[in-house]
Amino acid sequence: MFLPPARVRIFLCRQPTDMRKSFDSLAALVREVVSGDPLSGDAFVFKNRDGDRIKVLWWDRCGFCLLYRRLEEGTYMFPEQGEVSAAELAMIFEGIDVSAATRRKRYIRP
């Protein structure tokens, strides 16, 4: 599965989004709803009302990338916080409820 690089900040849009929107419409949503900059290199994740489709939009130095994923069964669960890591996004794609997952203590370089 292709995901944005680990160094990219990933923001979740918790309100349902029309999945007919593409690059320009989603970039406008990022500006208006999330108050973010779609050209910042951050990734923005949108899901539909039913929760079975996801679109991820991010800027990759020379253009927008758009990842679209549809589930045949089940729904995606977004955690309450608005920002997740690349590992947490991968867990969301795999159907794991990130808010119920336990994170062990790790060394963080000062």
C-alpha angles and dihedrals in degrees: 000000000000117000134169114272117278093249092061118101111232122209126192123218102213097192118084115265131205104251091210088076117103138187102313097037093049091046088053089051090053090054096044107033105026095031088224136132111249090200093057094092092247118131122236121202122205129183133192128245094264092048095230097107132058134186123193118197124190140154115242105192095271105034149344121291120206124194116190123188131179127191121218091204133015132013140267117254117214118202120235096252117084098225128058137175125247089256091053091049089053089052090050089052089051092052097253117145101235093196090061094046119102119227117209121219114271133186114262116196111234 
